[in-house]
């Protein structure tokens, strides 16, 4: 597990920090150390400093993300 994930104090993040929506429905800690957050307006990948957001414009079937799955070959 990434040290940034376990050694930092808890902090709230919102759209002001880069999330696509303030309500996170699901999250997943990926094998590469990234944290994936599913929201009502897409999914975010967080590396401890920066959010990268993905929506239907990037190939998601729907912007409402309720579950995140990592396949055995590490494809999200």
Beta strands, then each sheet from edge to edge (+ up, - down):
strand 1: 24-29
strand 2: 35-39
strand 3: 42-46
strand 4: 51-54
sheet 1: 1+ 2- 3+ 4-
end
